[in-house]
Amino acid sequence: MSDILIGRNDTTDVSLQPRYGNRHGMVAGATGTGKSVSLMVLAEGFSQLGVPCVLADVKGDLAGLALPASEPGDKIKARLSKLRLADWRPQANPVIFWDLYGKRGHPLRTTMSELGPTLLGRVLELNDTQQGVLEIVFKLADDNGWLLLDLADLRALLAFAADNAKDISTHYGLVGRTSIAAIQRALLALEQAGGEGFFGEPALELADLLRQDMSGHGVINVLAADQLILKPRLYATFLLWLLSELFEQLPEVGDLEQPKLVFFFDEAHLLFDDCPPALQQRVEQVVRLIRSKGVGVYFCSQNPDDVPEEILGQLGNRIQHALRAFTPRDQKAVRAAAETFAPNPRLDVAQAIGQLGVGEALASTLREGGVPSPVEQVMVTTPRCRIGAITDAERSMVRQRSPVGAKYDTPINRDSAAEMLAQRAQAKTADAAVVATAPAGAQNDGAWGGAVHDALFGTKRRQGMIETMGKQVVRTMGSQLGRQILRGVLGGLLGGRR
């Protein structure tokens, strides 16, 4: 297996060995220092090895992975010469565009049933009582065969539970209207964030994220997140679901020669700024345990301390671009970043971080035995794809060639909980209308027949004539038979006649 070349200097190459690609990594640096290019170098390298990737494209500049680079000019030729890349040539990568809103890529959907009450409760930040009510509602849907596919289904089921709270509480546990109202308000907030389009069918199958093209290159799945990142609740919902699905569905494989999937979080500081505790806890769990399932996770952010320490401590591969130390906080961040690298006696890391140019970085990767290599100052290699955004026409052209467009572009609306409950309500309304519109004589006859029936057979509150007479006969027979038996016994004992 060939290594992924990250960068070079005059004496040393820094490469990422595929066998350590699932040990996670970090790309950090100030705005405009070349983080996105480093991320593209990594994604392109994994794709060449046949490893699928998932990238959240926050700024829209990662879409260039789908198109080849332009013919190099003098500046690029000089850089290629300095990097000693004699075999470099423009080349596109196999890319599938995704978008939760369905505008800049194929729609990404899941169903309420697949998300489940546990994850949904974490996303909605419900308390224990509200979480219990939500689980009862999901159980009620399962027992009655009501499909929960989208927000409308869950909202209809919550309304049904509120109207029938007494009967449901008897069979499943206490269901309070206050808790149902709180869940409905949380769902409204999720819907206003754009969540209505996220829930539905056809739901995403993870196998479509693990594709290779005809030449064996791994497909790079680019999620358009330029608008999604403005809705942190929806962004957190999607990431929490996707990470949980990867963690739960992929089998344990141990250490492979190369990862099965690599996940990139671009602009990770936007993810963790207002991150719900449930998401942060889940991300920490995934980062710690998903390595054994063959998945690598890479964060791209401005400062290393933008990522929680519990996660940062699990990252083995590092690419550090320039940091600007204009404030005391920045200076502290520079010192902290320098101290986390494996030392190199030939390099003053703290000084080098502030003097790096665009396209230069400090890099350290895991080498034989999983030991971090000494940090090196390198010039980052040049990707073969286009660097920067693409036009809408070019994006549309890539979408038309997509192997999954026919599967996901057209939504499916099956009869589910909302439709089934609506049909149930319409049936009750129709029955009531039939009774109300019946002729007066028929209504009187029906009322008289009902009264006679109640008098003979009784109701829930009182006995009928037949039941009363039956009980009296049984008591009479019992008393006569009892007297006869008693007399017979006493007569035998006393010698009298029966």
Buried (B, 14 or more C-beta within 10 A) or exposed (E): EEBBBBBBBEEBBBBBBBBBBBBBBBBBBBEEBBBBBBBBBBBBBBBBBBBBBBBBBBEBBBBBBBBBBEEBEEEBEEBBEEBEBEEBEBBBBBBBBBBBBBEBBBBBBBBBBBBBBBBBBBBBBBEEEBBBBBBBBBBBBEEEEBBBBBBBBBBBBBBBBBEEBEEBBEEBEEBBEEBBEBBBEBBEEBBEBBBBBBBBBBBBEEEBBBBBBEEEBBBBBBBBBBBBBEBBBBBBBBBBBBBBBBBEEBEEEEEBEBBBBBBBBBBBBBBBEEBBEBBBBBBBBBBBEBBBBBBBBBBBBBBBBBBBEBBBEBBBBBBBBBBBBEEEEBBEBBBEBBEBBBEBEEBEBBEBBBEBEEBBBBBBBBBEEEEBBBBBBBBBBBBBBBBBBBEEEBBEEBBEEBEBBEEBBEEEEEEBBBBBBEEEEEEEEEEEEEEEEEEEEEEEEEEEEEEEEEEEEBEEEEEBEEEEEEEEEEEEEEEEEEEEEEEEEEEEEEEEEE
